[in-house]
Structures are given as structure tokens and as C-alpha cells.
Amino acid sequence: MSVAKIIEISSDSTVSFEDAIRDGLRRAGKTVKNIKRAWVADHLVEVTGNEITSFRVHLKITFVVDD
């Protein structure tokens, strides 16, 4: 039987939501092992002068805990 844990992270990008997701998972994967799933809990944009300046996602990441 395996045990999983869920953590929450935030990641942002000046390019796109997809880029923010990929970068968040890549960076989390440097210290969190056995990542199995991730879902976008929330997403938002930052706006300056009526232009989008940043795409931000809040991710919930599920990983299996080592024995």
C-alpha cells in the first residue's frame, strides 16, 4: 500500500499559464520525488497599464511518500 501527500505551490511566468505550470513542476521536481499528478487549483494574471505582465498558477501536486 502506498501513501501520497499533496503540497501546494505557486508559479508565475511572463509567457503563459502553460509555461508557469511547466516551470512550477520542473522546479518542484528538483526537491520533491515521485510526483504523480498535479492540478491547477487557481490561475490569475497580473495587469499593468491594461496589459498582462504575469501569468500565475496555484498548483496542487501529489507525490508518493517513500517508505
Backbone as a ProteinNet text record, in pm:
[ID]
protein_1_A
[PRIMARY]
MSVAKIIEISSDSTVSFEDAIRDGLRRAGKTVKNIKRAWVADHLVEVTGNEITSFRVHLKITFVVDD
[TERTIARY]
83.8	0	89	53	132.8	58.9	137.4	83	123.5	27.1	55.1	35	103.1	91.7	63.8	-6.7	-37.4	23.3	96	150.4	94.8	100.4	56.5	174.2	186.1	289.6	227.9	296	259.8	376.1	342.4	445.2	395.9	488	444.8	538.3	486.8	560.4	516.6	605.3	567.4	520	525	491.5	347.8	310.6	178.2	148.5	22.2	-15.1	57.3	62.9	129.7	276.4	342.1	482	495.3	402.7	404.6	385.9	296.8	273	398.7	454.3	573.7	691.4	711.5	822.6	800.3	677.3	647	673.2	630.4	653.7	802.4	871	1015.2	1090.8	1060.1	1129.9	1092.8	965.3	923.6	991.7	1007.7	1069.5	1215.7	1279.8	1419.2	1431.7	1328	1334.3	1225.7	1118.6	1008.9	1018.1	1028.3	1039.6	905	890.8	771.3	645	656.8	537.7	452.6	324.7	232.7	129	79.5	-24	-9.7	-67.1	-76.4	-202.8	-266	-379.9	-375.1	-429.3	-431.2	-549.2	-518.9	-623	-678.9	-595.1	-636.5	-538.9	-582.9	-492.8	-537.3	-440.1	-470.5	-363.5	-394.8	-296.8	-274.3	-154.6	-125.5	-126.6	-182.2	-202	-137.5	-65.4	-8.8	-41.5	-104.6	-137.3	-223.7	-319.7	-411.9	-344.2	-222.9	-151.3	-117.7	-128.5	-91.4	60.4	106.1	250.4	297.8	204.4	243.8	125.5	153.3	55.4	93.7	1.1	32	-64.8	-10	-92.4	-64.2	-165.3	-152.4	-176.3	-74.1	-79.1	-88.5	-163.7	-164	-93.3	12	97.1	87.8	58.1	50	174.2	234.9	351.2	341.8	405.3	405.7	520.4	489.4	586.8	671.3	803.1	893.3	875.5	896.3	893	1021.4
-117.3	0	124.7	223.1	345.5	460.6	557.5	678.1	796.8	883.4	1002.1	1127.5	1231.4	1360.3	1466.3	1571.1	1680.8	1808.5	1879.2	2009.2	2114	2238.9	2348.1	2440.9	2480.9	2576.8	2683.1	2793.7	2898.6	2916.3	2942.9	2963.5	3070.4	3152.6	3252.7	3258.5	3318.2	3329.1	3456.5	3514.8	3628.7	3583	3450.7	3396.5	3344.5	3250.3	3187.9	3107.1	3066.2	2977.4	2843.8	2791.7	2663.4	2669.9	2778.3	2795.1	2800.3	2867.2	2873.3	2733.7	2654.5	2517.5	2433.2	2435.2	2354.1	2393.7	2523.7	2569.4	2531.9	2545.3	2507.3	2359.6	2273.7	2130.1	2095.5	2160.5	2134.2	2171.6	2287.7	2332.4	2250.5	2213.5	2128	1992.3	1942.1	1811.3	1804.6	1919	1918.5	1870.6	1891.6	1850.3	1750.3	1744	1650.2	1534.6	1414.1	1295.2	1224.2	1141.8	1058.3	1139	1252.2	1330	1247.1	1235.7	1155.2	1238.9	1345	1426.7	1571.1	1659.1	1799.1	1855.9	1944.3	2012.5	2159.5	2238.2	2382.6	2415.1	2460.2	2495.3	2634.3	2721.4	2858.3	2918.1	3014.5	3086.9	3232.6	3319.8	3462	3531.3	3653.1	3733.9	3863.1	3916	4049	4144.4	4261.1	4357.2	4490.7	4548.2	4681.9	4760.4	4873.9	4956	4883.8	4806.6	4729.1	4618.6	4582.5	4473.2	4365.5	4240.1	4129.4	4127.8	4130.8	4129.5	3997.2	3917.2	3792.1	3696.7	3569	3462.2	3380.4	3363.6	3290.1	3174	3059.4	2942.6	2897.5	2843.8	2779	2631.3	2550.2	2407.3	2323.6	2215.4	2113.2	1992.6	1949.3	1842.4	1721	1605.7	1480.7	1398.5	1349.4	1262.3	1147.4	1036.3	917.6	928.5	903.3	911.6	783.4	800.2	684.4	611.3	481	401.4	418.1
0	0	0	-81.6	-87.7	-18.8	22	84.5	-1.8	-29.5	-110.2	-26	-66.6	0.7	-104.8	-65.2	-156.3	-99.8	-186	-148.5	-244.3	-204.2	-289.8	-317.7	-444.1	-482.6	-572.8	-586.1	-681.3	-777	-901.6	-1003	-1099.3	-1148.9	-1246	-1365.1	-1472.2	-1597.2	-1667.9	-1744.2	-1827.2	-1964.3	-1990	-2122	-2128.9	-2038.9	-2047.5	-1921.8	-1908	-1798.6	-1812.1	-1933.3	-1954.7	-1913.6	-1945.6	-1906.3	-1753.8	-1687.6	-1541.3	-1481.4	-1539.8	-1491.2	-1509.2	-1629.1	-1657.2	-1567.4	-1549.7	-1466.9	-1320.2	-1272.7	-1134.6	-1109.6	-1201.7	-1186.6	-1196.9	-1289	-1305.6	-1178.2	-1123.7	-1003.3	-881	-868.1	-755.6	-765.4	-886.8	-908.5	-868.4	-847	-802.2	-658.1	-577.2	-436.4	-397.5	-474.2	-444.5	-542.8	-490.5	-576.3	-586.6	-686.3	-706.9	-732.9	-804.2	-839.7	-935.2	-903.3	-984.8	-1057.2	-992.8	-1052.4	-1005.3	-1086.1	-1046.1	-1108.9	-1036	-1095.4	-1060.2	-1150.7	-1131.2	-1040.6	-920.3	-824.2	-854.7	-910.5	-938.2	-1037.9	-1112.1	-1201.2	-1207.9	-1227.7	-1235	-1317.3	-1357.7	-1430	-1353.9	-1367.8	-1315.8	-1434.3	-1412.3	-1520.8	-1483.8	-1580.3	-1565	-1691.8	-1675.5	-1792	-1892.7	-1846.9	-1931	-2011	-1974.6	-2040.3	-1937.5	-1978.9	-1890.3	-1875.9	-1751.2	-1725.8	-1665.8	-1611.4	-1549.4	-1542.3	-1568.4	-1555.4	-1432.6	-1339.1	-1215.8	-1198.6	-1155.2	-1124.3	-982.4	-918.8	-789.4	-816.5	-794	-824.8	-698.5	-707.7	-604	-665.5	-600.1	-652.3	-561.2	-621	-546.3	-571.7	-464.1	-479.3	-379.3	-415.9	-330.8	-230.3	-103.9	3.2	4.6	11.5	19.7	152.5	148.2	272.5	349.8
[MASK]
+++++++++++++++++++++++++++++++++++++++++++++++++++++++++++++++++++

